[in-house]
Amino acid sequence: MIACTFDRVVTARVVGGLRDRATVRAAESYDQVRQALRASRTPVGAVIVSPEDHGGGTAGVIALIRHIRTDWPHVPIVACCHPGNQYSSQIRALSLAGVHEFLFVGVDDEAFALKSLFDAARQECAAQAVLDQIKPMLPVRLHYFCEYALSHPREAASVAAIAKLLGTHRTTISRFCEQAQLPPPTELLSWCRLLLVAHLLEHTNRTVESMAHELGYPTATALRNKIKRYTGLRAVEIRNRGGVRLLLDRMRARFPGQAQVTAAAS
């Protein structure tokens, strides 16, 4: 991970809390953050930023956040803030810029809380990165379905569960898929979940076992079988041959309505 908090005490607390989980590299400037991202040969677990620049403003950090979201969309961004109503405007600005999670000093900087927070940041980042890539393939009225499937993979593990969250019925979602000449929603849901797996395979060192647990598959074998049935590939092949891009190509081959959807949206 890369931390640019401009506060050595805060950075030390984060380093201590993540000692058994990740290596944290301190950066003294936003340029050092960018250089570290460009030079990294291994997946960067997250970038941790302060809500203020050296001068007390937010323009520099907001520019950095937007740059990361554009050039390194697979990297989670965590803002390290002090709690209190007086910081609400900063928090809102950072959220709008694209921060995935907030680490509140003195509240979230213990080891267990840090683990949960960075897990949530990684999941949110993965969901957004995948959603941005599949939106052009789908009609707008299916975007919310995919957003729930990606953002809440354990809670939204079935079409019926997502329909309930959306306040609709699964037959309505089925009709939307049929009208767009897409496979049924059960298959669309499976593709969403497998794209999350592909993202994690491509951009992290996570094992299939840990991903199966996080996504709510009964066993790692069940996840491996799902990957093989839908793609004809093994997890290691997805990791080594393109990750999300590879699965998107397989998914497009199953979505004959994609061309019409894309044309109608343009």
C-alpha positions in Angstrom: 0.0 0.0 0.0 1.0 3.6 -0.5 0.3 6.2 2.2 0.5 9.9 1.7 -1.0 11.4 4.8 1.5 14.2 5.6 1.3 13.1 9.2 3.9 10.7 10.5 1.9 9.8 13.6 -1.1 8.8 11.5 1.1 6.9 9.0 2.8 5.0 11.9 -0.6 4.0 13.3 -1.7 2.7 9.9 1.6 0.8 9.4 1.3 -0.7 12.8 -2.3 -1.8 12.3 -1.5 -3.4 8.9 1.9 -4.9 10.0 0.7 -8.5 9.5 -1.4 -7.8 6.4 0.5 -5.5 4.1 3.6 -3.5 3.5 2.9 0.3 3.6 5.2 2.7 1.7 5.1 6.3 2.9 5.0 8.9 0.1 6.0 12.5 0.8 4.2 14.1 -2.2 1.5 13.3 -4.7 4.1 13.0 -7.4 5.7 10.2 -5.3 2.4 8.4 -5.2 2.1 8.6 -9.0 5.7 7.4 -9.5 5.1 4.5 -7.1 2.0 3.4 -9.0 3.8 3.6 -12.3 6.8 1.7 -11.0 5.0 -1.0 -9.0 5.6 -4.6 -10.3 3.1 -6.1 -7.8 -0.5 -5.2 -7.1 -1.0 -2.1 -5.0 -3.5 -2.9 -2.3 -4.6 0.7 -1.8 -3.6 4.3 -1.8 -4.2 6.1 1.5 -4.5 9.9 1.3 -5.0 12.8 3.7 -8.1 15.1 3.2 -5.8 18.1 2.9 -2.8 19.2 1.0 0.3 20.6 2.7 -1.3 24.1 2.5 -4.6 23.0 4.0 -6.6 22.9 0.8 -8.2 19.9 -1.0 -7.5 20.8 -4.7 -4.3 18.7 -4.9 -5.7 15.6 -3.2 -8.9 15.7 -5.3 -6.8 15.9 -8.5 -4.7 12.9 -7.3 -7.9 10.9 -6.6 -9.3 11.6 -10.0 -6.0 10.7 -11.6 -5.9 7.4 -9.8 -9.6 6.7 -10.7 -8.8 7.3 -14.4 -5.4 5.7 -14.8 -5.4 3.0 -12.1 -9.1 2.2 -11.6 -8.3 -1.1 -10.0 -6.5 0.6 -7.0 -8.7 1.3 -4.0 -8.5 4.8 -2.5 -8.9 5.3 1.3 -9.0 8.8 2.9 -7.5 9.1 6.4 -9.6 11.6 8.2 -10.2 13.0 11.7 -13.8 12.5 13.0 -16.0 15.5 13.6 -18.7 17.6 12.0 -16.2 20.3 11.1 -14.7 17.9 8.6 -17.9 17.1 6.8 -17.3 19.3 3.8 -13.9 17.7 3.2 -15.4 14.2 3.5 -18.1 15.1 1.0 -15.6 16.5 -1.5 -13.4 13.5 -1.3 -16.4 11.2 -1.7 -17.5 13.0 -4.8 -13.9 12.8 -6.2 -14.0 9.0 -5.9 -12.7 7.8 -2.5 -13.8 4.3 -1.8 -13.6 4.3 2.0 -12.8 6.6 4.9 -10.4 5.7 7.8 -11.2 7.8 10.8 -8.1 8.4 13.1 -8.7 7.0 16.6 -11.7 5.0 15.4 -10.7 2.7 12.5 -6.9 2.4 13.0 -6.8 -0.8 15.1 -5.8 -4.0 13.3 -9.2 -5.6 13.1 -11.0 -2.5 11.9 -8.3 -1.8 9.3 -8.7 -5.3 7.9 -12.5 -4.8 7.5 -12.1 -1.3 6.1 -9.6 -2.2 3.4 -11.6 -5.3 2.5 -14.6 -3.0 1.9 -12.5 -0.6 -0.1 -11.2 -3.4 -2.3 -14.7 -4.8 -2.9 -16.2 -1.4 -3.7 -13.3 -0.6 -6.1 -13.7 -3.9 -7.9 -17.4 -3.5 -8.2 -17.1 0.0 -9.7 -14.3 -1.0 -12.1 -16.4 -4.0 -13.4 -19.6 -2.0 -13.6 -18.0 0.7 -15.7 -16.9 -1.9 -18.2 -20.2 -3.8 -18.6 -22.6 -0.8 -18.6 -22.1 -0.2 -22.4 -23.2 -3.8 -23.0 -26.6 -3.4 -21.2 -29.7 -1.3 -21.3 -29.9 1.3 -18.5 -32.7 -0.5 -16.7 -30.4 -3.4 -16.0 -27.6 -1.3 -14.6 -29.1 -1.3 -11.1 -29.4 -5.1 -11.2 -25.7 -5.4 -12.0 -24.7 -2.7 -9.5 -26.4 -4.7 -6.7 -24.9 -8.0 -7.9 -21.4 -6.5 -7.9 -21.6 -4.3 -4.8 -23.3 -6.8 -2.5 -22.1 -10.2 -3.8 -23.1 -12.2 -0.6 -26.4 -10.5 -0.1 -27.3 -10.5 -3.8 -26.4 -14.1 -4.6 -29.7 -14.8 -6.4 -32.0 -13.0 -8.9 -34.8 -13.2 -6.3 -32.7 -11.5 -3.7 -31.7 -8.6 -6.0 -35.3 -8.2 -7.2 -36.4 -7.8 -3.5 -33.6 -5.2 -2.9 -34.8 -3.3 -6.0 -38.4 -3.5 -5.0 -39.4 -5.4 -8.1 -40.1 -9.0 -9.2 -37.7 -11.4 -10.8 -40.1 -11.8 -13.8 -39.7 -8.1 -14.5 -35.9 -8.5 -14.7 -36.4 -11.5 -16.9 -38.5 -9.5 -19.2 -35.9 -6.7 -19.4 -33.3 -9.3 -20.4 -35.6 -10.9 -23.0 -36.4 -7.5 -24.6 -32.7 -6.7 -24.8 -32.0 -10.1 -26.4 -29.8 -11.0 -23.5 -29.5 -14.4 -21.7 -31.7 -14.8 -18.6 -30.9 -12.9 -15.4 -29.5 -15.9 -13.7 -26.7 -16.0 -16.3 -26.2 -12.3 -16.2 -25.8 -12.5 -12.4 -23.3 -15.3 -12.8 -21.3 -13.3 -15.3 -21.2 -10.3 -12.9 -19.9 -12.5 -10.1 -17.3 -14.1 -12.4 -16.1 -10.7 -13.5 -15.5 -9.8 -9.9 -13.4 -12.9 -9.6 -11.5 -12.0 -12.8 -10.8 -8.6 -11.4 -9.4 -10.0 -8.2 -7.4 -12.6 -10.0 -5.9 -9.9 -12.2 -5.2 -7.2 -9.7 -4.5 -9.0 -6.4 -2.8 -12.1 -5.1 -6.0 -13.5 -3.6 -6.6 -17.3 -3.7 -9.7 -18.9 -5.2 -10.5 -20.1 -1.7 -10.6 -16.6 -0.2 -12.7 -15.3 -3.2 -15.2 -18.2 -2.9 -15.7 -17.3 0.8 -16.1 -13.6 0.1 -18.6 -14.1 -2.7 -20.7 -16.6 -0.9 -19.9 -19.8 -2.9 -20.3 -22.9 -0.8 -16.8 -24.1 -1.6 -13.8 -23.2 -3.7 -14.6 -26.2 -5.9 -18.0 -24.8 -6.7 -16.4 -21.5 -7.8 -13.8 -23.3 -9.9 -16.6 -25.4 -11.6 -18.6 -22.2 -12.3 -15.5 -20.6 -13.9 -14.9 -23.7 -16.0 -18.5 -24.1 -17.1 -18.9 -20.4 -18.2 -15.5 -19.7 -19.7 -13.8 -23.1 -20.4 -10.8 -21.8 -18.4 -9.1 -22.4 -15.1 -8.6 -19.5 -12.6 -4.8 -19.5 -13.3 -5.5 -19.0 -17.0 -7.7 -16.0 -16.3 -5.0 -14.5 -14.1 -2.3 -15.0 -16.7 -4.2 -14.2 -19.9 -6.0 -10.9 -19.3 -8.3 -11.1 -16.4 -11.4 -9.0 -16.9 -10.8 -8.3 -20.6 -10.6 -12.0 -21.3 -14.0 -12.7 -19.5 -15.6 -9.7 -21.2 -14.7 -11.2 -24.6 -16.4 -14.5 -23.5 -19.4 -12.6 -22.1 -19.9 -10.6 -25.3 -20.1 -13.8 -27.3 -23.1 -14.8 -25.1 -24.8 -11.4 -25.5 -26.2 -11.1 -29.0 -28.2 -8.0 -28.1 -25.1 -6.1 -27.2 -24.6 -4.4 -30.6 -28.2 -3.1 -30.6 -27.9 -1.9 -27.0 -24.7 0.0 -27.7 -26.1 1.5 -30.9 -29.3 2.6 -29.1 -27.3 4.3 -26.3 -25.0 6.2 -28.8 
